[in-house]
Amino acid sequence: MTTASATPAAPLPPQTLVITGWSAVSPYGLGRTEFAAGVRGGAKAAVKADAGLGPLPSSDVCTVPGFDIQGLLGKKGTAKMDRLTALALVASDGLLLDAEGNPAVETDDRTGVVLGISMGSLENVTDFLRQSYTNERPFYVDAGRIPFGSLNHAAGATAIRHGLKGPNTTVAGGRASGLLALNYARRLMSQGRATKYLVGSAEEFSAAHAWIEHTAAAPGDEAALLGEGCGLFLVEHAGSAERPPLAAVLSVETRVDIDDDPGAAVTACARRALERAGVGADEVWAAVPCAAPTAAGRAEREALAALLPADALSRVPSMELLGDTSAASASFQIAAVLGIAEADPDSRGRIALVSAVDRDGAVACAVLRLMGENA
């Protein structure tokens, strides 16, 4: 197999979807800088779980350090806020605001939000149900938690916080959520429904999530080291983008593995994504699988290794370092590519492929052309 080579930079068609900004709240820290440094350093993000969480399947977790909701977002409206919503809000602040808290991105009435999740805030839902069973009456529950239990709360709260009036959507697709959200934004923008989008995905760590993942693990699967966080991107059309593009989204493809053969599904999805992007497999400079701790995750990596240049899978450190971040994983994969690329001048014009598989059969791949900070 030949070695991936850079493609000469060429003007992008005006309707090309481009990423012009990104932020990440992750087990590496509260911002983009911390995330990029952690990825480049190949640091493992595992820490010991807070004793206040109670019994857990594993004492090792990958949680966001120093994540104090009221300390980061203020006391107004946060007393009962779930962790998932807070992660999305802090990430959106990092993307849209400057260091002084002033708007750093111009938005309009067609700036939308699409956020990928798994099942919302599991901790909030299970706490609410527990109250119904254990309190004196089934209806003696904390009604203030009801809004935070809705699946679309995090996306809606993000739009409200920043005054974004465009299409607002939540996509639930497990580990593929970030790519499904990107594809959703691409489709609506191509139809003229939105001028730009905040797009990404988020996952919270909680005792409820840890136990659900533990009981859902298939025989033979390794114990999952769970993580959390939120990755967000600002996407625009190349012809109207206000800032230089960091990457062009050449294609996004999705599949459903109905034959219980995730490797074949990943191969078919990746081939189709590359074909739609107009690039060959040998042009892929970096490939980032989701690194799910499952048979599907192992099949995903094997499929990409058989399809792509040998060194493509080694340019971005494995997402295992962040733990299994579930719905946030695909967004972290894209952020990791951008973080590596911004420190490597040779990345300009190169092709990156990001893939994801989920236990429910969802498969997705995206092909990006890296443009560099000064494109």
C-alpha positions as semicolon CSV with decimal commas, in nm:
position;residue;x (nm);y (nm);z (nm)
1;M;0,000;0,000;0,000
2;T;0,137;0,340;-0,088
3;T;0,204;0,614;0,162
4;A;-0,045;0,897;0,205
5;S;0,068;1,219;0,043
6;A;-0,044;1,577;0,071
7;T;-0,283;1,711;-0,189
8;P;-0,204;2,058;-0,322
9;A;-0,430;2,320;-0,167
10;A;-0,707;2,440;-0,395
11;P;-0,988;2,690;-0,343
12;L;-1,287;2,526;-0,181
13;P;-1,626;2,542;-0,354
14;P;-1,841;2,801;-0,172
15;Q;-2,090;2,542;-0,044
16;T;-1,824;2,320;0,111
17;L;-1,889;2,265;0,481
18;V;-1,590;2,379;0,685
19;I;-1,496;2,367;1,052
20;T;-1,382;2,713;1,162
21;G;-1,358;2,664;1,539
22;W;-1,370;2,401;1,808
23;S;-1,374;2,353;2,181
24;A;-1,348;2,056;2,415
25;V;-1,426;1,992;2,779
26;S;-1,257;1,662;2,850
27;P;-1,073;1,449;3,104
28;Y;-0,767;1,653;3,005
29;G;-0,920;1,977;3,127
30;L;-1,174;2,251;3,069
31;G;-1,059;2,384;2,733
32;R;-0,927;2,330;2,386
33;T;-0,566;2,403;2,486
34;E;-0,567;2,137;2,757
35;F;-0,727;1,884;2,525
36;A;-0,476;1,941;2,244
37;A;-0,182;1,922;2,484
38;G;-0,312;1,600;2,637
39;V;-0,367;1,435;2,301
40;R;-0,024;1,537;2,169
41;G;0,141;1,413;2,485
42;G;-0,040;1,080;2,475
43;A;-0,133;1,120;2,839
44;K;-0,368;0,874;3,006
45;A;-0,654;1,059;3,172
46;A;-0,764;0,801;3,431
47;V;-0,807;0,904;3,794
48;K;-0,962;0,749;4,103
49;A;-1,336;0,802;4,131
50;D;-1,476;1,042;4,388
51;A;-1,586;0,848;4,695
52;G;-1,908;1,049;4,695
53;L;-2,026;0,858;4,388
54;G;-2,070;0,545;4,598
55;P;-1,993;0,189;4,484
56;L;-1,881;0,162;4,122
57;P;-1,786;-0,128;3,892
58;S;-1,437;0,026;3,867
59;S;-1,256;0,274;4,088
60;D;-1,079;0,421;3,783
61;V;-1,264;0,684;3,580
62;C;-1,186;0,956;3,325
63;T;-1,380;1,256;3,451
64;V;-1,333;1,626;3,378
65;P;-1,103;1,768;3,646
66;G;-1,226;2,061;3,849
67;F;-1,575;2,052;3,701
68;D;-1,774;2,262;3,947
69;I;-2,103;2,350;3,776
70;Q;-2,190;2,655;3,981
71;G;-1,831;2,772;3,990
72;L;-1,813;2,762;3,610
73;L;-2,164;2,874;3,517
74;G;-2,280;3,075;3,817
75;K;-2,558;3,001;4,063
76;K;-2,853;3,124;3,858
77;G;-3,044;2,830;3,713
78;T;-2,777;2,574;3,799
79;A;-2,882;2,443;4,142
80;K;-3,045;2,135;3,988
81;M;-2,867;2,132;3,653
82;D;-2,752;1,793;3,528
83;R;-2,388;1,734;3,442
84;L;-2,458;1,669;3,073
85;T;-2,615;2,010;3,022
86;A;-2,334;2,178;3,214
87;L;-2,069;2,010;3,000
88;A;-2,240;2,136;2,683
89;L;-2,274;2,490;2,819
90;V;-1,910;2,515;2,926
91;A;-1,798;2,381;2,587
92;S;-2,023;2,630;2,406
93;D;-1,879;2,915;2,612
94;G;-1,531;2,803;2,508
95;L;-1,635;2,809;2,143
96;L;-1,842;3,128;2,125
97;L;-1,699;3,357;2,394
98;D;-1,360;3,522;2,440
99;A;-1,153;3,519;2,758
100;E;-1,354;3,810;2,900
101;G;-1,687;3,637;2,834
102;N;-1,782;3,854;2,538
103;P;-1,920;3,709;2,211
104;A;-1,634;3,610;1,983
105;V;-1,844;3,464;1,701
106;E;-2,106;3,650;1,500
107;T;-2,436;3,463;1,492
108;D;-2,771;3,528;1,323
109;D;-3,128;3,400;1,337
110;R;-3,031;3,089;1,139
111;T;-2,742;2,977;1,358
112;G;-2,843;2,636;1,486
113;V;-2,739;2,376;1,741
114;V;-2,727;2,001;1,696
115;L;-2,598;1,794;1,984
116;G;-2,532;1,421;1,990
117;I;-2,604;1,227;2,309
118;S;-2,663;0,869;2,420
119;M;-2,963;0,869;2,656
120;G;-2,944;1,211;2,816
121;S;-2,857;1,252;3,183
122;L;-2,891;0,901;3,323
123;E;-2,813;1,022;3,673
124;N;-3,096;1,274;3,665
125;V;-3,346;1,020;3,531
126;T;-3,253;0,746;3,778
127;D;-3,256;0,988;4,074
128;F;-3,603;1,106;3,974
129;L;-3,733;0,750;3,943
130;R;-3,574;0,655;4,275
131;Q;-3,764;0,936;4,448
132;S;-4,091;0,804;4,310
133;Y;-4,022;0,460;4,460
134;T;-3,867;0,559;4,791
135;N;-4,050;0,876;4,897
136;E;-4,372;0,863;5,100
137;R;-4,588;0,904;4,788
138;P;-4,496;0,823;4,425
139;F;-4,570;1,182;4,327
140;Y;-4,345;1,331;4,598
141;V;-4,066;1,404;4,358
142;D;-3,844;1,701;4,284
143;A;-4,041;1,865;4,003
144;G;-3,752;2,104;3,940
145;R;-3,558;1,819;3,786
146;I;-3,819;1,740;3,522
147;P;-3,689;1,983;3,254
148;F;-3,337;1,843;3,291
149;G;-3,468;1,493;3,221
150;S;-3,575;1,574;2,866
151;L;-3,346;1,445;2,592
152;N;-3,321;1,783;2,419
153;H;-3,249;1,991;2,729
154;A;-2,872;2,031;2,676
155;A;-2,913;2,149;2,315
156;G;-3,197;2,382;2,409
157;A;-3,009;2,528;2,704
158;T;-2,708;2,593;2,481
159;A;-2,923;2,784;2,232
160;I;-3,090;2,987;2,506
161;R;-2,760;3,076;2,671
162;H;-2,618;3,218;2,348
163;G;-2,938;3,346;2,185
164;L;-2,923;3,101;1,893
165;K;-3,256;3,088;1,709
166;G;-3,178;2,847;1,424
167;P;-3,277;2,478;1,406
168;N;-3,220;2,306;1,738
169;T;-3,184;1,929;1,738
170;T;-3,070;1,642;1,957
171;V;-2,941;1,323;1,796
172;A;-2,914;1,005;2,005
173;G;-2,679;0,758;1,840
174;G;-2,429;0,629;2,094
175;R;-2,066;0,647;1,989
176;A;-2,164;0,757;1,639
177;S;-2,358;1,058;1,773
178;G;-2,094;1,319;1,688
179;L;-2,078;1,210;1,324
180;L;-2,455;1,178;1,299
181;A;-2,485;1,533;1,431
182;L;-2,229;1,656;1,178
183;N;-2,422;1,488;0,897
184;Y;-2,747;1,645;1,021
185;A;-2,591;1,991;1,018
186;R;-2,449;1,930;0,670
187;R;-2,789;1,837;0,532
188;L;-2,977;2,131;0,682
189;M;-2,713;2,380;0,575
190;S;-2,716;2,242;0,221
191;Q;-3,093;2,306;0,214
192;G;-3,050;2,665;0,329
193;R;-3,217;2,597;0,664
194;A;-2,918;2,728;0,862
195;T;-2,623;2,958;0,794
196;K;-2,391;2,804;1,052
197;Y;-2,411;2,543;1,323
198;L;-2,275;2,454;1,663
199;V;-2,237;2,081;1,620
200;G;-2,091;1,816;1,849
201;S;-2,174;1,564;2,116
202;A;-2,158;1,517;2,491
203;E;-2,157;1,249;2,758
204;E;-2,160;1,269;3,137
205;F;-2,006;1,030;3,386
206;S;-2,229;0,907;3,667
207;A;-2,273;0,603;3,886
208;A;-2,590;0,517;3,692
209;H;-2,402;0,529;3,360
210;A;-2,119;0,317;3,501
211;W;-2,352;0,042;3,620
212;I;-2,558;0,041;3,301
213;E;-2,244;0,002;3,091
214;H;-2,117;-0,269;3,325
215;T;-2,434;-0,477;3,298
216;A;-2,459;-0,421;2,921
217;A;-2,107;-0,551;2,852
218;A;-2,095;-0,865;2,640
219;P;-1,913;-1,174;2,770
220;G;-1,544;-1,141;2,691
221;D;-1,544;-0,762;2,666
222;E;-1,292;-0,585;2,883
223;A;-1,419;-0,369;3,165
224;A;-1,488;-0,024;3,027
225;L;-1,290;0,268;3,164
226;L;-1,561;0,532;3,138
227;G;-1,498;0,894;3,046
228;E;-1,703;1,206;2,985
229;G;-1,693;1,544;2,817
230;C;-1,819;1,750;2,527
231;G;-1,668;1,842;2,193
232;L;-1,821;2,123;1,987
233;F;-1,742;2,267;1,644
234;L;-1,847;2,575;1,455
235;V;-1,933;2,475;1,099
236;E;-1,999;2,718;0,813
237;H;-1,997;2,724;0,435
238;A;-1,657;2,802;0,286
239;G;-1,797;3,088;0,079
240;S;-1,941;3,273;0,379
241;A;-1,710;3,166;0,662
242;E;-1,593;3,451;0,881
243;R;-1,275;3,276;0,989
244;P;-1,016;3,063;0,810
245;P;-1,122;2,699;0,788
246;L;-0,941;2,442;0,997
247;A;-1,083;2,150;0,800
248;A;-1,321;2,089;0,513
249;V;-1,587;1,822;0,561
250;L;-1,566;1,630;0,234
251;S;-1,818;1,360;0,321
252;V;-2,010;1,191;0,601
253;E;-2,149;0,841;0,555
254;T;-2,360;0,621;0,781
255;R;-2,448;0,253;0,788
256;V;-2,634;0,006;1,006
257;D;-2,465;-0,326;1,077
258;I;-2,755;-0,567;1,021
259;D;-2,538;-0,874;0,958
260;D;-2,352;-0,873;1,292
261;D;-2,031;-0,805;1,100
262;P;-1,903;-0,465;1,216
263;G;-1,577;-0,500;1,027
264;A;-1,755;-0,537;0,693
265;A;-1,988;-0,248;0,780
266;V;-1,696;-0,020;0,866
267;T;-1,513;-0,116;0,546
268;A;-1,820;-0,045;0,332
269;C;-1,889;0,282;0,511
270;A;-1,528;0,402;0,485
271;R;-1,502;0,310;0,116
272;R;-1,824;0,495;0,038
273;A;-1,714;0,801;0,238
274;L;-1,381;0,812;0,053
275;E;-1,556;0,767;-0,282
276;R;-1,796;1,053;-0,211
277;A;-1,505;1,269;-0,099
278;G;-1,320;1,197;-0,422
279;V;-1,005;1,064;-0,256
280;G;-0,837;0,727;-0,250
281;A;-0,768;0,513;0,054
282;D;-0,394;0,559;-0,001
283;E;-0,436;0,937;0,045
284;V;-0,552;0,907;0,405
285;W;-0,292;1,070;0,630
286;A;-0,462;1,007;0,965
287;A;-0,739;0,769;1,070
288;V;-0,905;0,773;1,410
289;P;-1,136;0,487;1,515
290;C;-1,354;0,528;1,822
291;A;-1,159;0,258;2,013
292;A;-1,472;0,113;2,174
293;P;-1,376;-0,158;2,428
294;T;-1,593;-0,413;2,246
295;A;-1,567;-0,669;1,968
296;A;-1,712;-0,407;1,733
297;G;-1,439;-0,162;1,833
298;R;-1,167;-0,418;1,765
299;A;-1,325;-0,505;1,429
300;E;-1,338;-0,135;1,343
301;R;-0,965;-0,090;1,392
302;E;-0,883;-0,408;1,199
303;A;-1,100;-0,295;0,908
304;L;-0,927;0,044;0,888
305;A;-0,583;-0,115;0,920
306;A;-0,659;-0,339;0,621
307;L;-0,795;-0,053;0,411
308;L;-0,563;0,241;0,483
309;P;-0,188;0,314;0,483
310;A;-0,002;0,148;0,768
311;D;0,100;0,473;0,937
312;A;-0,242;0,641;0,918
313;L;-0,361;0,481;1,241
314;S;-0,054;0,591;1,435
315;R;-0,064;0,967;1,375
316;V;-0,332;1,040;1,635
317;P;-0,302;0,871;1,977
318;S;-0,573;0,618;2,060
319;M;-0,893;0,748;2,210
320;E;-0,851;0,479;2,477
321;L;-0,648;0,740;2,665
322;L;-0,970;0,932;2,734
323;G;-1,169;0,628;2,839
324;D;-1,492;0,519;2,677
325;T;-1,660;0,857;2,630
326;S;-1,964;0,706;2,458
327;A;-2,162;0,978;2,276
328;A;-1,877;1,230;2,307
329;S;-1,623;1,000;2,143
330;A;-1,665;1,093;1,774
331;S;-1,642;1,464;1,854
332;F;-1,327;1,402;2,057
333;Q;-1,187;1,207;1,761
334;I;-1,235;1,504;1,529
335;A;-1,094;1,739;1,793
336;A;-0,791;1,511;1,833
337;V;-0,722;1,526;1,459
338;L;-0,745;1,906;1,466
339;G;-0,525;1,924;1,774
340;I;-0,254;1,712;1,612
341;A;-0,282;1,897;1,282
342;E;-0,246;2,246;1,428
343;A;0,099;2,154;1,562
344;D;0,215;1,985;1,238
345;P;0,275;2,209;0,933
346;D;0,292;1,899;0,713
347;S;-0,075;1,826;0,785
348;R;-0,199;2,105;0,558
349;G;-0,398;1,961;0,271
350;R;-0,391;1,609;0,415
351;I;-0,687;1,375;0,446
352;A;-0,822;1,245;0,777
353;L;-1,084;0,977;0,829
354;V;-1,286;0,946;1,149
355;S;-1,504;0,641;1,216
356;A;-1,736;0,517;1,489
357;V;-1,928;0,201;1,573
358;D;-2,190;0,144;1,841
359;R;-2,326;-0,167;2,007
360;D;-2,667;-0,107;1,848
361;G;-2,519;-0,137;1,499
362;A;-2,470;0,229;1,407
363;V;-2,164;0,290;1,189
364;A;-2,044;0,627;1,061
365;C;-1,740;0,771;0,885
366;A;-1,635;1,127;0,799
367;V;-1,361;1,239;0,561
368;L;-1,190;1,572;0,632
369;R;-0,930;1,773;0,446
370;L;-0,709;1,951;0,696
371;M;-0,658;2,314;0,607
372;G;-0,428;2,441;0,882
373;E;-0,464;2,742;1,110
374;N;-0,361;2,988;0,840
375;A;-0,555;2,851;0,544
